[in-house]
Amino acid sequence: MNQRSRQVLQDLLATPVRRKYFESLRHMAGPTGVLSIREEQFFLVLAIAIGILAGFVVVCFRIAIGWARLLLLGGGMHPTWPRVVLVPAQTGLVIAYLALRFFPKARGSGINQTKGALYIYDGFIAPATMAGKFLLSALAIGSGQSLGPEDPALQIGAGVASALGRWLRVSRERLRLMAPIGAAAGLAAAFNAPITAVLFVIEEIIGRWSAGILGAIVLSAISSVVVERWFLGDAPLFHVPEYHFSGATELLAFAALGVAGGVASLLFVKLIKNLRPYLRRQPQWTQYLQPALAGGIIGFVAIRYPQPLGAGYEWIDLAMHNRFAWKMLALLAVLKIFTTVLSFATSTPGGLFAPVLFIGAMLGASVGSYEQHLFPYLSVPIGAYALVGMGALFAGIMRAPMTSVFMVLEVSGNYSIILPVMISNSIAYVISRWGQPTPLFDLLSRQDGLDLPSIEEERENTVLHVEDAMRPVQGRALLGDEPLSSARTLVAASPEPYLPVDLGEGRWSVLSREDLLADGLDMSQPVRTIVRNRVPRLFQDQTLEIALRFVEDRHLLPVVNRGNLGMLVGVVSLEDILRAYRRAGVTDMHVQDG
């Protein structure tokens, strides 16, 4: 990194973001968008700038939600009647009108919209969409719709990155990758958890990654969290009681929680799967009323039970400290499922992240309280059940198993909880996959008429390797130092049209029968004298995607042993590779560069 880029990086980290620093970045990009420093280094600097900007915007977003809640529902945890009924309904009318007339792409959670920007629109997110998401989500969550701020913050962060990338006129390839970088920054600032944000974006948005894109995502997430903590403090989202793993009996208790989490996940996804398309089939004019109707129903529920209003993080904290009876906790979990499905199915802008954690915390605390009622010797704190329940519901509904584990670890800061989390999350994930093979966000994209890549389906696809396509060589490989006379004898006895040639020191080539049987060759010369070029060598464990990149117009590639580069274990050709794919029933190969 040269002195100029290093100075820009120091300025971004040490002082508030000012226009002159972005002018410096723009100057570095040049008038035609051609970078005047190494693109990789510039991209990492840009990732920090994205994190700072996105962090600041998401801080404003969180403050806006708080102000909306204060102005619309008052400052208490129990809003008064009739405000609690009228405000969500009336605000729902305003939200529906603005969304349908001015911000149609701001509806929904924001996760699929960000994936669409990555895979369909070359990283483009319109500024109007970002502004609409900010305004409508703040109104929806602040007025009591049963949704959360994390998913919208993810799309807002992606929108910030998209706008900055277009302003700096980065290449189309880089602009496409800026959406997930901004998404990680937005989610990290909203949830105050950079590790969770990085893993979720990798696991749900982009699927595959390289060291370069991972570094940019990590830098943006960390930068945004630094900004968020500068303005809002570094207090944890939840005050988690201490937990110490004490024996295998506890694992059985958490396994039961995993079963409950899997069933609840299935119920949640099935309700959205069926209700959302049903509401969309209704006449167009009803689209203006649906968020209002959902808000009114949620308001009536909140007269008696205000906990499902909004994100509900304050109630999660109370559940962790055993402030509710198990029956009440179970009821709150059911009510949150009901209210969230209503809000989300009506396309009200807002996210599922917080509601899923709320449902999981209430369900986990309920199962824990009931198990302790039945088995008083269980000494697991209720807060541990609530945490594990959050992870189980996240794994079952969001279908991001790795994120669900590290999310609980990051929130709790307690490594002792990893075994319960892994067991409960795995059970919930398996039950969810068994009952609903298609993940929720894939269902939503297909309902919207989009064919976004399914990260889970790609994870589960059969990966073919070179050993699945290679075939043995009839005879042996030619040696680069052996005389042509010996090679001709070998070729005459072999039916192979092409033979690999071992040139020594792990170098290989391929010769055809015509090359070896050509007239005018000096039979005393070694084989290497007629070798025109070398060919890449393959290994048995490499994927066929790699083999396809290497084979190109070459007739044959040697497959060698990793421990002995001169040991030929087989050969592979383009026909062999295609035959292997046909055997596996693979008709559509999606190759993504990290």
N, C-alpha and C positions, 0 to 999 in steps of 0.2 A: 504494500500500500504506500503510495507516494505521500509527500508532505502535505499536499493540498487536500487529499481525501482524508488524511489523518486529522487535519485541523477541523474539517467539517464534522467528522465523527465526534471529536471532543466538544465542539460547540453544541451539537445536538444533545449530548449527554449532560453537559454542564449547565446549560441555560435554557430558559423557556424558548419554545419554538417561535422564531421570528421569520418574517418574510425574506430577510436578506440571506438566511441560510438556504432557503429553498431556491432563491435566485442563484446561489452558488451551485446547488445541485443541477439546476437547469443549464447553467453555463457549462458544467462538466459534461452534460449530455450533448451539447453542441446544437447548432441551429437546425440540423437535419436529423437529430435524434441519434447520431452515431456517437457512442461513448468515447471519451478521450482518455479514460483510464480503463484498466482491465474490468470487463463487464461483471465478473464474479464479485470482485471487491466492491464495485459500485452497488451491486444488487444487495449486498449485506448492509452497506450504509443505508440504502433505501429502505431495507426492512426495519431498521431502527427508526427511521423517520416515520414509516407507516405505523409502527407501534406507538410512538409518541402521539401522533395525530389521532389515531383510533382510540387510544386510551383517554385522551382529552374529550373527544366526542362522546364516548361511552360514559364518562363521568357526568357530562352534561345530561345525557340520557337518563342515568339513574337519578340524578337530582330532579329532572323533569317528572319522572314517575312519582317521586316523593311529594313534589309540589302538587301534582294532579290529585294524588290521594288526599292530601291535606285540604285542598280547595273543594273537592267534590264530595268526599265522605267524612271529612273532619279528621281530627288528630287522634281519636281514640281507637282502640282495637275492636270496639263494639259500636258501629255506626247506628245512628238513631233512625227510628221509623218516622216518617215515610221516606226519608232520604235514601236509605239503603235499598229500597225497591225502585224508586223513581230515577235515581241517578244512573245506575247501570243501563236501564232501559232507554232513557233519553240520550245518554252518551252513545249508546249503540246505534241509534238512528243517525247521529252526526257522523260516526265512524263509517257506517255503511255508505252514506251519501258521498263522503269525501273519497273513500276507497274506490267506489264504482265509477265516479265521475272524473277523478283526478289522479288517483294513485292505484290503478288496478294491480300492479305488480308488487304492491306493498302488503297484500293480503297473505295470510298464512304465517308459518313460523319463520321462514328465512333460510332454512338449511337447504332445501331443494332449490330455492332460487339462487343460492350461492353455487351449488353444484351446476346449475344450468349456465351460470355465467362462465364457469370454468370450461364446461364441455361443449357448449352450444354457441355462446356469444363472444368467444375469445377474450374473456375477462371483463366484458363491458357490463357495468351496472350504472344505470342512469342516475344522475344527481337527484332528479325528482323522486325516484324510487327510494333512495336513501333518506331524503327529507320526509317523504310520506311514512316510511317505516318508523322513523324517529317520532313523529307527531302522533300517528295513529296508535302505535304500540304504547306510548306513554299515556294516552287518553284511555285506552282499553284497560291496561293493567291498573292505572290509577283509579279508574271508576269501578273496579271490582271484578272485571272479567277474570275467569279462573285460568290465567295464563302467566308466563314468566318473562323476564327481560333478557335471558341469555341468548336464545335463538335470534331474536331481532338484533341484539348487539353484534352477533356474529355476522349478519348480513350488513349491518351498518359499517362494521370494520372492513368488510370486503368492498363496500362502496367507497369508503375513504381511500383504500388502496387503489381501486380502479381509477378514481378521479385523479389521484396523484400520478399514477403511471401514465395516463393520457396527457396530463399537463407536461410531464417530462419527456413525452414522446419516446417511451421505451419500445423495444421491439415487440411484435405481436406475441412471440413465444414467452417473453418475460411478462407481458401484460396478462396473459392467461394465468400465469402462476401467482400473480399478485393477489388474486381473489382469495385463495386459501391462506396466504400470509396475513392479509387484513382480517380474515375470518378468525384466525387464531388470536390476533391482537384484541379483537372485539370481545370474543368469548372469555379470554383471560381477564380482561378488565371488568367484565360483568360478573364473573364468578370468583374473582380474586384467587385463581388457581391456574398458574401457567402450565404446569405439567398436564393437568386434565385437558386444557385447551389444545395443547400441542398434539396429544394423543388422539383426541376426538377428531380434530381436523384431518390427521393422517388416516385414522381408521374409518371415518365416515365420508369425508369430502374427496380426498385424492387417492386413497387406497394404496398406491405405491409411491415410493419416494427415493430420493438420492441424498447424498451427504449435503450437497449444495442447498437443496430446497429445505431439508431439515434444519440446517443452520439458520436460514432466513426465517423460518417459522419460529424457531426458538428465540431468536433475537427480537422479533416483533412482539411475541407474547411477553417476554421479560420486560421489554421497554414499556409496554402498555400497563403492566401491573405496577411498575415503578411510578408511573404517572398517577394511576388510580390510588395507590397508597399515599402518594404525596398529598392528594386532595382530600381523600376520604379516610385516611388512617389505615393502619395495618392490623386492626382487630380482626380475628378470624370470623368467618361467616357464622359458625356455630361454636358454642362453648361445650366441648365434648368431655363427658366424664372419663376418668381413667379406666382402662380395661387391661387385665392381665389374663392371658390364656392359662387355664389351670388343669385341663384334662380332656380326654377324648369324649366324655359324656356331653360336653358343651357342643361338640361338633354335630352330634345328633340333633340337638336343639336347633342349631343353625341350618341343618339340612331340612328340617321341617319348615323353617322360614323360607328356604329356597323353593320348596314345593308351593307354599302359599304365594310367594312372589311370582312364580311362573303362571299360576292360575289367574292371578290378578292382572298380569301382563296380557294374557290371552283375552280376558274380558275387555280390557281397555282397547286393544287393537281391533278386536272384532266389532266393537261398538262404532269406532271411528270408520272402519272399513265399510260398514253398511249405512251409517247415518249420513256421512258426508256426500256420497253420490246421490242418495235419496233427496237431500235438500237441494242439490244442484240441479236436479231434474224438475224442480218446481218452477212455475212461471217467473219471468225475469223480475217482475215488480216485487216478488216476495224476498228477493235478495236484499232489498233495502230494509226489510222488517226483521230478517232472521237474527242479526246481532242484537237488536233491541229485544226480541222475544227471549233470546238466551240470557241477556242481562236481567230482564224482569224475573225470569225463573230463578236465576242465581240470587237475586235480591230477596225473593220470598224465602229461599233456603236460609239466607243470612239473617233473617229476622230472629231465628232461633239459634242458628249455627253460623256465626260470622267467619269461622276459620277458613272456609274455601275461597273467600274473596282474595283476589290478587295472587301474588306469588306465595304468600303465607310462610315466609322464613321465620318470622317471630314465633309462630305456632310450632314449627319444627323444633325450635330450641326448647320450648316448654315440654314437648313430648319427650325429648331426650332426658329431661330431668324428672320424668315420672310424675307429671302434673295431671294426668288423666287416667281414668279407669280403662281397663282393656276394652270394654264394650263401647265406650265413647271413642276410643282410638279407632276401632274397627269401623264404627259409623262414619267417622271423619274420612277414613280412607275411601269408603264407598261413595260418600257425598262428593269428594274431590274427583273421583273418576267420573261421576255423573256430570258435574259442573264443567269439568275440563273438556269432556267430549262435546258438550253443548257449545262451549265457546269456540273450540277448534273446528268443529264440523260446520259452523256457520261462517268460516273463513275470516273470523275476527283476527286482526294482526296481533300476534303474540306467540310465545314459545311454549314448548312442552318440557323443557329442562326442569324448571322449578316445580311444576305440578307433579312430574314423575318423582322427584325427590320427596315432595310432600307425601304423596301416596305411599312411597316406600318407607318413609320414616314412621308414619302412622301405623301402617301394616306391621312393620317390624316391632315397634313398641307394643302393639296389641298382642302379637304372637308371643313376645317375650313375657309380657305381664301374665298372660294366660298360662304359659308353661310354668312360670314361677308359682302360680296359684295351684297348679296340679302337682308340681315337684318343688316343694319349698327348699330343697337342698341346692337348687341351682342358684349360684351367686353372681350370675352375669348381670352387670348393670343394664338398665333399660336403654340407656344411651347407646350401648354397643349394639343391641338389637335394632335400634332405629337406624344407626349407621349402616349396618349390614343390609337392612331392608331397603335403604336407599340404593345401595349398589345392586341388589337383586332386581329391583324394578327397572333400574337403568339398563342392566344387561338384558332383561326380558323385553322391554319396550323399545329402547333405542338400538338394541342389538349391536352394542359396541363393548364386547366383553373385556378387552384390555383396559379401555378407558374406565369402565365401571370399577375395576379393582384399584387402579391408581388414584381414582377420584376419592375413594374412601380413605386410602392411605394419606393422601395429601390433606384432606379435610381434618382427619383425626391426628395425624402426626404420630401414629402409634403402630409400629411394625407388628406388634403382637396380634393385631386383628386380621392379619393377612390370611391365615388359614380359614377362619370362619367366612371371610369375604369370598375367597376362591371357591369354597364348597357351595355356599348359598348362591352365588352368582352363576356358577356352572350349571347347577340344577335348574335355576330359573331360565337360563338361556336355552338349555336343551328342551325344556317343556314348551317354551315359546316357539322354538323352531319346529317342534313336533306338531303343535296345534295350528301354527300359521307359518308355512314355509317361506312366504314372501315377507321380507321386513317391512315395517311400517312406512318408512320414507320411500321405498320402492313402490309400495302400493299407492302412495299419494302422487308420486310423479306419473305413474301410469294412468291414474284417474284424471290427471291434468293433460293427458295426451302427449307426455314426454317419455322418451326412452333413455333415461339417464343410466349410466353404468351402475350395476349393483355391486357394491364393494363386497358384500357378504357372498354373493354368488361367485364373484371372482376368486374369493378366498377358498371357496369350496370346489372350484373347478379342478379336474384332474390335470396335474402338471406332468407332461410327458418329458422324458429325458432322452439323452442320446442313446442310452442302453436299450430303450424301447424301440429304436429304429435301426440300430447298427446290425450288421451281419458279419459273420466270420469271413476271413480271406481264405480262399482255396489255394493252398500252398503256403508260401511265405512272402515276406516283403523283400524287395530288391535292396541291395546294399550299395551305397554310393561308390564304394571303393572296389567292388567286384568288377571283373572284366565284362565287356558287352557280350562276349561269347557265352559266358555262364548265364547271363541274363536272358539271352535268346533261347537257351535250352529250357529255362524256367517258364518263359512265356509260351513256348510251344506246348508245354504240358498243362498249361492253365487255361481255363475257359474265360477268364476275366478279361474284359476289354481294356481295363485300366489297372495298373498295379502301383501301390505305394512304394516310395523309395526312401529308405533311411539314410540321411546324409550325415548322421552323427551329431552328438551334442544336442539332441532333442529337436533337430531340424528335419523336416520332411518335405517331400515333393511327390508328384504323381506323373507317371509316364503311360502313354497308350501303347497298344500293340504295334500300331503303325510307326510310332517313334522308334521302337526297338527293332522292328523288322525292315526299316528303310534301307534302301540300297546305298552303298558307298560308305558305310560305317567302318571304322577301324576296330576290329573285334578285340584288339589288345588294349584299347583305351578303357578306362573305368566308366561306369554308368554315369557318374556325375558330369562328365563332359557334354552329355546331350540334355542335361536338365536345364530347362529354360527359367524356371522360377520356383520358389518355395510356396507351400500352401500352409494354412493354419492347421494346427493339430487340435483335436477335441478330446474331452474326457467323458467317461461314461456318465458321470453325475450331472453334467451340464444340461440345461433345458434345451428342448428342440428350437425354442425361439432364438437362442444363441447360435445354434447350428444353422438356422435359416439365414442369419445375418452373414455367416462366414461362407456358406456354400455358394451363393450367388450363381455365377456361370461355371463354376468348377464342377468337374464330372464326379469327383470323389474326394472325400476327406478322411485322413487316418484318425482312428481313435486309439489313444495310447494310455498307458498306466501312469497315474500321478507319481508313483514311487519310482518308476523307471521309464523315462521318456523315450527310451529306445525299444520298449516292449509294445508291440502292436497287439491290441486286443480285438480289433475289428475295423470295419470301414463303413462309411455312411454316404449316401448320395441324396440328391433332391427327391428322387423317386422313393427311396427308403423312408424319408421323412414324411412325405405325403401319404404313403401307405400306412405309416404308424398313426397319423391323424385319422385316416379313414377307419382304421380298426377301432380306435377309441370313440368314434362317432362324433368327432369334433368337426363341425361344419363352419363355425364362425369363430375366428381367432381374433381377440382384441389385444393388441400389443400396445402398451403405453410406455413411454419413456418417463423415467422417474422425475 
